[in-house]
């Protein structure tokens, strides 16, 4: 479950770079080749019957050209992996994925094709796990947890990022952070990183198991567990509560609150638009390769089309929505929401009531990303999670 370090050589990082080159080459070249073939077939078809022999030649050249591109990408990827393997015996390879740019590239790649990376057990894939303040993976045993959290508290708050993000989304150099506020309130913050391209159900199930292990190994008795999720992260958290209750995990009995920030409970209009676009592109032969390319997006992205109807029984659910217009009821705010999730989706409007009015916050003049560092969001979240008197 943990994304354990690969050792001082960082060899796994460089194997992941090799996978990135090979997969990216394959995924990008496939639709280009498909469009090329469709256009060639269309024009050669108009020139029948004399163009018959030419058609075979063109197909052969096309296959050879794009096959060479894919072979080249695979060869470069393999070369990187082999060279890293050989070099690791002589030198300490520099880390790749824990640099600022590396984290960004890896998280985006996992968001887009993470289910494939997980199925292939690629070292490029991110494994669900706790991260320390420097972003390093923390093993779920008492010694490692104590080392990473030298002043552990019995109140835990689990924070989950959204699609294509990492736990760094909760940090800011210029704004107050929710993390600092919760730490001041007596929580130990567990920031998690996960492969956001996997299905929400799979990540939720693994999260339920991970928290059971963490709570059992925590250096002091756990008195409370709260969960906070941004966007997809909130859907994963809700799934984890449902799965933990079904599995009889003990930690769910300690779960008190779940805060969903900008969560697409009724789906994201962007993913719905991409789905509609891919269906439309599939109608015509020339654009069908682009439809196939769009359809290759990860299971995690596709899960955002319909959101989730899970209601975490026994846990107090609080929802936060954003709108880009100062007045959330302005037509622009209603139509676009926070640019990724509409207000109605974030609060679950149209389905059975999820939360009482006192547990709903709608913030105007904010987009999907800067909701996390909004002072009103931080204040309400801290208030919701404060112990009842």
Secondary structure, 3 states (H helix, E strand, C coil): CCCCCCCCCCHHHHHHHHHHHHHHHHHHHHHHHHHHHHHHHHHHHHCCCCCHHHHHHHHHHHHHHHHHHHHHHHHHHHHHHHHHHHHCCCCCCCCCCCCHHHHHHHHHHHHHHHHHHHHCCCCCCCCCEEECCCCCEECCCHHHHHHHCCCCCCEEEEEECCCCCCHHHHCCCCCCCHHHHHHHCCCEEEEEECCCCCCHHHHHHHHHHHHHHHHHHCCCCCCEEEEEEECHHHHHHHHHHHHHHHHCCCHHHHEEEEEEECCCCCCCHHHHHHHHHHHHHCCCCCCHHHHHHHHCCCHHHHHCCCCCCCCCCCCEEEEEEEECCCCCCCHHHHHHCCCCCCHHHHCCCCCCCCCCHHHEEEEECCCCCHHHHCHHHHHHHHHHHCCCC
